[in-house]
Protein backbone atom coordinates (compact mmCIF):
# COMPACT_ATOMS: atom_id res chain seq x y z
CA UNK A 1 0.00 0.00 0.00
CA UNK A 2 1.28 3.46 -0.88
CA UNK A 3 1.43 5.85 2.05
CA UNK A 4 1.97 9.61 2.09
CA UNK A 5 3.24 11.45 5.17
CA UNK A 6 3.25 15.25 5.22
CA UNK A 7 4.96 17.64 7.61
CA UNK A 8 3.59 21.19 7.29
CA UNK A 9 2.40 23.78 9.79
CA UNK A 10 -0.57 24.92 7.67
CA UNK A 11 -3.65 22.75 8.48
CA UNK A 12 -5.41 23.74 5.25
CA UNK A 13 -2.45 22.59 3.13
CA UNK A 14 -2.26 19.34 5.10
CA UNK A 15 -5.94 18.65 4.50
CA UNK A 16 -5.58 19.37 0.79
CA UNK A 17 -2.55 17.12 0.39
CA UNK A 18 -4.24 14.31 2.32
CA UNK A 19 -7.41 14.59 0.22
CA UNK A 20 -5.55 14.58 -3.10
CA UNK A 21 -3.42 11.64 -1.98
CA UNK A 22 -6.43 9.59 -0.90
CA UNK A 23 -8.19 10.18 -4.22
CA UNK A 24 -4.99 8.88 -5.87
CA UNK A 25 -5.19 5.66 -3.86
CA UNK A 26 -2.85 6.53 -1.00
CA UNK A 27 -3.18 6.20 2.72
CA UNK A 28 -2.34 9.67 4.01
CA UNK A 29 -1.60 11.43 7.25
CA UNK A 30 0.07 14.70 8.24
CA UNK A 31 1.66 16.41 11.21
CA UNK A 32 3.34 19.64 12.21
CA UNK A 33 5.48 17.99 14.89
CA UNK A 34 9.03 16.91 14.01
CA UNK A 35 9.24 14.14 16.61
CA UNK A 36 5.91 12.68 15.46
CA UNK A 37 7.07 12.92 11.85
CA UNK A 38 10.19 10.84 12.45
CA UNK A 39 8.23 8.38 14.61
CA UNK A 40 5.83 7.80 11.71
CA UNK A 41 8.70 7.46 9.25
CA UNK A 42 10.09 4.63 11.39
CA UNK A 43 6.86 2.86 12.31
CA UNK A 44 4.31 3.68 9.60
CA UNK A 45 6.90 3.35 6.78
CA UNK A 46 5.49 5.83 4.24
CA UNK A 47 6.36 5.40 0.58
CA UNK A 48 6.14 9.17 -0.04
CA UNK A 49 6.94 12.24 2.05
CA UNK A 50 5.98 15.89 1.60
CA UNK A 51 8.37 18.19 3.45
CA UNK A 52 7.73 21.90 4.06
CA UNK A 53 11.20 23.42 4.23
CA UNK A 54 10.41 26.34 6.52
CA UNK A 55 8.35 25.90 9.69
CA UNK A 56 8.69 27.34 13.19
CA UNK A 57 11.47 25.46 14.95
CA UNK A 58 12.20 23.32 11.89
CA UNK A 59 15.10 23.42 9.43
CA UNK A 60 14.09 21.44 6.36
CA UNK A 61 17.70 20.65 5.47
CA UNK A 62 18.24 19.11 8.91
CA UNK A 63 15.24 16.89 8.21
CA UNK A 64 16.80 15.79 4.91
CA UNK A 65 20.07 14.91 6.63
CA UNK A 66 18.20 12.96 9.28
CA UNK A 67 16.21 11.07 6.65
CA UNK A 68 19.46 10.19 4.87
CA UNK A 69 20.98 8.93 8.12
CA UNK A 70 17.90 6.75 8.64
CA UNK A 71 18.31 5.33 5.12
CA UNK A 72 14.77 6.12 4.03
CA UNK A 73 13.69 4.95 0.57
CA UNK A 74 10.57 7.10 0.51
CA UNK A 75 10.08 9.56 -2.34
CA UNK A 76 10.75 13.00 -0.85
CA UNK A 77 8.68 15.86 -2.29
CA UNK A 78 10.05 19.23 -1.22
CA UNK A 79 7.68 22.19 -0.86
CA UNK A 80 8.27 25.80 0.12
CA UNK A 81 6.58 29.17 0.06
CA UNK A 82 9.97 30.87 -0.43
CA UNK A 83 10.11 30.38 -4.16
CA UNK A 84 10.89 27.65 -6.64
CA UNK A 85 14.66 28.21 -6.59
CA UNK A 86 14.82 27.50 -2.86
CA UNK A 87 12.82 24.30 -3.23
CA UNK A 88 14.91 23.15 -6.20
CA UNK A 89 18.12 23.83 -4.26
CA UNK A 90 16.83 21.73 -1.37
CA UNK A 91 15.88 18.95 -3.78
CA UNK A 92 19.45 18.92 -5.09
CA UNK A 93 20.65 18.56 -1.50
CA UNK A 94 18.30 15.59 -1.12
CA UNK A 95 19.72 13.91 -4.20
CA UNK A 96 23.29 14.55 -3.04
CA UNK A 97 22.28 12.68 0.11
CA UNK A 98 21.06 9.77 -2.06
CA UNK A 99 17.42 10.43 -1.23
CA UNK A 100 14.90 9.80 -3.99
CA UNK A 101 12.95 12.90 -5.01
CA UNK A 102 10.44 13.05 -7.89
CA UNK A 103 10.27 16.85 -7.84
CA UNK A 104 9.29 19.98 -5.96
CA UNK A 105 5.82 21.23 -5.05
CA UNK A 106 5.48 25.03 -5.26
CA UNK A 107 3.16 27.01 -3.02
CA UNK A 108 0.45 27.56 -4.02
CA UNK A 109 0.04 24.30 -5.93
CA UNK A 110 -2.72 22.62 -7.90
CA UNK A 111 -4.05 19.09 -7.22
CA UNK A 112 -2.73 18.05 -10.62
CA UNK A 113 0.82 19.15 -9.71
CA UNK A 114 0.71 16.97 -6.61
CA UNK A 115 -0.82 14.01 -8.46
CA UNK A 116 1.92 14.13 -11.09
CA UNK A 117 4.58 13.87 -8.37
CA UNK A 118 2.75 10.99 -6.72
CA UNK A 119 2.74 9.06 -9.99
CA UNK A 120 6.50 8.48 -9.83
CA UNK A 121 7.46 4.79 -9.78
CA UNK A 122 8.03 3.29 -6.36
CA UNK A 123 8.55 -0.24 -5.11
CA UNK A 124 5.61 -0.70 -2.73
CA UNK A 125 7.12 -3.80 -1.21
CA UNK A 126 10.33 -2.01 -0.23
CA UNK A 127 10.67 -0.90 3.38
CA UNK A 128 10.96 2.82 4.10
CA UNK A 129 14.22 2.22 5.96
CA UNK A 130 17.16 0.47 4.33
CA UNK A 131 20.69 -0.35 5.42
CA UNK A 132 23.30 2.06 4.16
CA UNK A 133 25.34 0.61 1.31
CA UNK A 134 29.07 0.92 1.70
CA UNK A 135 31.43 1.39 -1.23
CA UNK A 136 33.70 -1.61 -1.62
CA UNK A 137 37.16 -0.47 -0.56
CA UNK A 138 40.31 -1.75 -2.18
CA UNK A 139 43.92 -1.49 -1.03
CA UNK A 140 46.86 -0.22 -3.05
CA UNK A 141 48.45 -3.68 -3.31
CA UNK A 142 45.23 -4.98 -4.90
CA UNK A 143 45.39 -2.30 -7.59
CA UNK A 144 49.09 -2.99 -8.20
CA UNK A 145 48.28 -6.67 -8.66
CA UNK A 146 45.33 -5.84 -10.92
CA UNK A 147 47.55 -3.70 -13.16
CA UNK A 148 50.10 -6.52 -13.39
CA UNK A 149 47.36 -9.06 -14.19
CA UNK A 150 45.65 -6.66 -16.64
CA UNK A 151 42.32 -6.93 -14.86
CA UNK A 152 41.21 -3.43 -15.94
CA UNK A 153 39.00 -3.57 -19.01
CA UNK A 154 36.89 -1.24 -21.12
CA UNK A 155 33.11 -1.13 -21.04
CA UNK A 156 31.38 0.83 -23.80
CA UNK A 157 28.43 3.24 -23.76
CA UNK A 158 26.85 4.35 -27.06
CA UNK A 159 26.50 7.98 -28.13
CA UNK A 160 23.83 9.08 -30.61
CA UNK A 161 23.24 12.03 -32.90
CA UNK A 162 20.45 14.04 -31.29
CA UNK A 163 18.82 14.98 -34.58
CA UNK A 164 18.91 11.67 -36.46
CA UNK A 165 18.96 9.39 -33.41
CA UNK A 166 21.63 7.23 -35.04
CA UNK A 167 24.51 5.74 -33.07
CA UNK A 168 27.65 7.75 -33.82
CA UNK A 169 30.19 6.46 -31.34
CA UNK A 170 31.14 4.69 -28.13
CA UNK A 171 32.72 5.95 -24.93
CA UNK A 172 35.21 3.55 -23.33
CA UNK A 173 34.73 3.45 -19.55
CA UNK A 174 37.03 1.82 -17.00
CA UNK A 175 35.94 -1.33 -15.19
CA UNK A 176 37.87 -3.68 -12.94
CA UNK A 177 37.27 -7.41 -13.32
CA UNK A 178 38.05 -8.19 -9.70
CA UNK A 179 38.54 -11.96 -9.17
CA UNK A 180 36.59 -11.97 -5.88
CA UNK A 181 34.42 -8.84 -5.92
CA UNK A 182 33.23 -8.98 -9.52
CA UNK A 183 32.97 -5.97 -11.81
CA UNK A 184 33.91 -2.76 -9.98
CA UNK A 185 33.05 0.71 -11.29
CA UNK A 186 35.51 3.65 -11.12
CA UNK A 187 34.37 5.07 -7.78
CA UNK A 188 35.70 1.91 -6.13
CA UNK A 189 39.27 2.25 -7.40
CA UNK A 190 39.99 5.60 -9.10
CA UNK A 191 40.52 7.62 -5.86
CA UNK A 192 43.03 5.07 -4.55
CA UNK A 193 44.67 4.78 -7.97
CA UNK A 194 45.15 8.54 -8.18
CA UNK A 195 46.51 8.67 -4.64
CA UNK A 196 48.93 5.83 -5.42
CA UNK A 197 50.11 7.25 -8.78
CA UNK A 198 48.72 4.22 -10.63
CA UNK A 199 46.05 6.07 -12.57
CA UNK A 200 48.10 6.51 -15.76
CA UNK A 201 48.87 2.80 -15.93
CA UNK A 202 45.16 1.99 -15.61
CA UNK A 203 44.24 4.60 -18.24
CA UNK A 204 46.84 3.16 -20.61
CA UNK A 205 45.44 -0.35 -20.19
CA UNK A 206 41.89 0.85 -20.87
CA UNK A 207 42.98 2.85 -23.93
CA UNK A 208 45.01 -0.03 -25.34
CA UNK A 209 42.30 -2.66 -24.88
CA UNK A 210 39.57 -0.33 -26.20
CA UNK A 211 41.48 0.76 -29.31
CA UNK A 212 42.65 -2.74 -30.24
CA UNK A 213 39.10 -4.09 -29.86
CA UNK A 214 37.62 -1.14 -31.75
CA UNK A 215 40.13 -1.50 -34.57
CA UNK A 216 39.43 -5.21 -34.87
CA UNK A 217 35.64 -4.85 -35.07
CA UNK A 218 34.83 -1.33 -36.32
CA UNK A 219 37.86 -0.21 -38.31
CA UNK A 220 35.78 0.44 -41.43
CA UNK A 221 32.66 1.82 -39.72
CA UNK A 222 31.56 5.43 -39.24
CA UNK A 223 31.73 5.14 -35.44
CA UNK A 224 34.01 7.18 -33.20
CA UNK A 225 35.51 6.03 -29.92
CA UNK A 226 35.98 8.28 -26.88
CA UNK A 227 38.72 7.69 -24.31
CA UNK A 228 39.06 9.37 -20.92
CA UNK A 229 42.45 10.89 -20.09
CA UNK A 230 43.49 10.84 -16.46
CA UNK A 231 44.19 14.16 -14.79
CA UNK A 232 47.85 13.30 -14.39
CA UNK A 233 48.15 12.58 -18.12
CA UNK A 234 48.67 16.23 -18.98
CA UNK A 235 52.11 16.00 -17.33
CA UNK A 236 53.23 13.36 -19.88
CA UNK A 237 54.61 15.20 -22.93
CA UNK A 238 55.07 11.96 -24.93
CA UNK A 239 51.48 10.80 -24.46
CA UNK A 240 50.36 12.17 -27.84
CA UNK A 241 53.03 10.11 -29.62
CA UNK A 242 52.19 7.03 -27.53
CA UNK A 243 48.49 7.18 -28.40
CA UNK A 244 49.22 7.94 -32.05
CA UNK A 245 51.43 4.83 -32.24
CA UNK A 246 48.70 2.79 -30.53
CA UNK A 247 46.11 4.02 -33.05
CA UNK A 248 48.45 3.03 -35.88
CA UNK A 249 48.86 -0.44 -34.37
CA UNK A 250 45.09 -0.81 -33.95
CA UNK A 251 44.34 0.51 -37.42
CA UNK A 252 42.19 3.36 -36.10
CA UNK A 253 42.56 6.81 -37.62
CA UNK A 254 43.19 9.45 -34.89
CA UNK A 255 40.35 11.64 -36.18
CA UNK A 256 37.93 8.89 -35.07
CA UNK A 257 39.25 9.08 -31.50
CA UNK A 258 37.81 11.60 -29.03
CA UNK A 259 40.01 12.23 -25.99
CA UNK A 260 38.03 13.47 -22.99
CA UNK A 261 39.71 15.70 -20.39
CA UNK A 262 37.84 16.88 -17.31
CA UNK A 263 37.44 20.61 -16.89
CA UNK A 264 39.02 20.53 -13.42
CA UNK A 265 42.27 19.00 -14.66
CA UNK A 266 42.42 20.99 -17.88
CA UNK A 267 42.26 24.25 -15.94
CA UNK A 268 44.52 23.19 -13.05
CA UNK A 269 47.62 23.75 -15.20
CA UNK A 270 46.51 25.59 -18.36
CA UNK A 271 50.06 25.90 -19.73
CA UNK A 272 50.75 22.15 -19.55
CA UNK A 273 47.27 21.39 -20.84
CA UNK A 274 47.71 23.74 -23.78
CA UNK A 275 50.97 22.10 -24.84
CA UNK A 276 49.66 18.52 -24.63
CA UNK A 277 46.23 19.23 -26.10
CA UNK A 278 47.82 21.07 -29.03
CA UNK A 279 50.02 18.04 -29.69
CA UNK A 280 46.92 15.86 -29.76
CA UNK A 281 45.16 18.11 -32.25
CA UNK A 282 48.27 18.24 -34.43
CA UNK A 283 48.15 14.45 -34.64
CA UNK A 284 44.50 14.50 -35.66
CA UNK A 285 42.75 13.56 -32.41
CA UNK A 286 39.48 15.18 -31.36
CA UNK A 287 39.35 16.70 -27.88
CA UNK A 288 36.41 16.97 -25.51
CA UNK A 289 36.23 19.00 -22.31
CA UNK A 290 34.34 16.71 -19.95
CA UNK A 291 32.03 17.53 -17.01
CA UNK A 292 31.89 21.12 -18.18
CA UNK A 293 30.03 23.52 -15.93
CA UNK A 294 31.00 22.12 -12.54
CA UNK A 295 34.48 23.70 -12.35
CA UNK A 296 35.71 27.25 -12.35
CA UNK A 297 37.31 27.71 -15.75
CA UNK A 298 37.22 31.08 -17.41
CA UNK A 299 35.73 31.51 -20.86
CA UNK A 300 39.07 32.91 -22.01
CA UNK A 301 40.86 29.67 -21.10
CA UNK A 302 38.13 27.61 -22.74
CA UNK A 303 38.45 29.61 -25.95
CA UNK A 304 42.25 29.29 -25.97
CA UNK A 305 42.46 25.54 -25.45
CA UNK A 306 41.98 23.55 -28.71
CA UNK A 307 38.88 21.56 -27.83
CA UNK A 308 36.54 20.24 -30.51
CA UNK A 309 33.72 19.19 -28.18
CA UNK A 310 32.08 20.42 -24.97
CA UNK A 311 30.44 17.78 -22.82
CA UNK A 312 27.57 19.05 -20.65
CA UNK A 313 27.78 17.52 -17.18
CA UNK A 314 25.22 14.86 -16.28
CA UNK A 315 24.20 16.67 -13.09
CA UNK A 316 22.57 19.42 -15.16
CA UNK A 317 21.15 17.12 -17.82
CA UNK A 318 19.58 14.66 -15.38
CA UNK A 319 17.93 17.51 -13.42
CA UNK A 320 16.64 19.36 -16.48
CA UNK A 321 13.16 17.83 -16.41
CA UNK A 322 12.52 18.90 -12.83
CA UNK A 323 14.55 22.10 -12.59
CA UNK A 324 14.00 25.21 -14.69
CA UNK A 325 17.39 26.46 -13.53
CA UNK A 326 19.10 23.31 -14.82
CA UNK A 327 17.30 23.63 -18.16
CA UNK A 328 18.61 27.17 -18.52
CA UNK A 329 22.15 26.04 -17.71
CA UNK A 330 21.96 23.21 -20.25
CA UNK A 331 20.66 25.64 -22.88
CA UNK A 332 23.41 28.15 -22.07
CA UNK A 333 26.18 25.54 -22.29
CA UNK A 334 24.90 24.19 -25.61
CA UNK A 335 24.69 27.75 -26.91
CA UNK A 336 28.22 28.45 -25.68
CA UNK A 337 29.56 25.37 -27.46
CA UNK A 338 27.90 26.29 -30.73
CA UNK A 339 29.11 29.88 -30.53
CA UNK A 340 32.69 28.64 -30.11
CA UNK A 341 32.36 26.19 -33.00
CA UNK A 342 32.41 23.16 -30.70
CA UNK A 343 30.25 20.07 -30.81
CA UNK A 344 27.94 19.82 -27.79
CA UNK A 345 27.44 16.40 -26.17
CA UNK A 346 25.13 15.79 -23.21
CA UNK A 347 25.58 12.87 -20.83
CA UNK A 348 23.09 11.56 -18.29
CA UNK A 349 20.06 11.31 -20.60
CA UNK A 350 17.59 9.23 -18.57
CA UNK A 351 14.31 9.62 -20.49
CA UNK A 352 12.74 10.55 -23.82
CA UNK A 353 11.65 13.97 -22.53
CA UNK A 354 15.26 14.99 -21.90
CA UNK A 355 16.39 13.75 -25.31
CA UNK A 356 13.61 15.76 -26.96
CA UNK A 357 14.69 18.86 -25.00
CA UNK A 358 18.28 18.42 -26.16
CA UNK A 359 17.12 18.21 -29.77
CA UNK A 360 15.14 21.42 -29.36
CA UNK A 361 18.16 23.15 -27.83
CA UNK A 362 20.41 22.17 -30.74
CA UNK A 363 22.61 19.66 -28.90
CA UNK A 364 24.67 17.53 -31.28
CA UNK A 365 25.15 14.27 -29.37
CA UNK A 366 23.80 12.48 -26.31
CA UNK A 367 24.39 9.45 -24.14
CA UNK A 368 22.75 8.00 -21.05
CA UNK A 369 20.76 5.08 -19.69
CA UNK A 370 17.72 5.96 -21.81
CA UNK A 371 19.86 5.15 -24.84
CA UNK A 372 21.98 2.35 -23.36
CA UNK A 373 23.98 1.57 -20.25
CA UNK A 374 27.72 0.75 -20.38
CA UNK A 375 28.32 -2.79 -21.67
CA UNK A 376 31.26 -5.14 -22.03
CA UNK A 377 32.75 -5.71 -25.49
CA UNK A 378 30.66 -8.78 -26.33
CA UNK A 379 27.43 -7.13 -25.15
CA UNK A 380 28.01 -3.89 -27.06
CA UNK A 381 28.68 -5.81 -30.28
CA UNK A 382 25.38 -7.64 -29.91
CA UNK A 383 23.58 -4.42 -28.96
CA UNK A 384 24.89 -2.56 -32.01
CA UNK A 385 23.58 -5.30 -34.31
CA UNK A 386 20.09 -5.09 -32.79
CA UNK A 387 20.02 -1.36 -31.90
CA UNK A 388 17.21 0.72 -33.39
CA UNK A 389 18.32 2.75 -36.39
CA UNK A 390 17.15 5.88 -34.61
CA UNK A 391 16.05 6.88 -31.11
Secondary structure as UniProt FT lines:
FT   STRAND          3..7
FT   HELIX           11..23
FT   TURN            24..25
FT   STRAND          27..31
FT   HELIX           34..43
FT   STRAND          48..52
FT   STRAND          54..55
FT   TURN            56..57
FT   STRAND          58..59
FT   HELIX           60..70
FT   STRAND          75..80
FT   HELIX           84..96
FT   TURN            97..98
FT   STRAND          104..106
FT   HELIX           111..118
FT   TURN            124..125
FT   HELIX           140..148
FT   TURN            149..150
FT   STRAND          152..161
FT   TURN            162..164
FT   STRAND          167..178
FT   TURN            179..181
FT   STRAND          182..185
FT   HELIX           186..188
FT   HELIX           190..195
FT   TURN            196..197
FT   HELIX           199..218
FT   TURN            219..220
FT   STRAND          224..228
FT   HELIX           231..235
FT   TURN            237..238
FT   HELIX           239..250
FT   HELIX           254..256
FT   STRAND          257..262
FT   HELIX           263..268
FT   HELIX           270..282
FT   TURN            283..284
FT   STRAND          286..292
FT   HELIX           299..304
FT   STRAND          309..312
FT   HELIX           314..319
FT   TURN            320..322
FT   HELIX           324..339
FT   TURN            340..341
FT   STRAND          343..346
FT   HELIX           352..361
FT   STRAND          365..366
FT   TURN            369..371
FT   HELIX           377..386
//
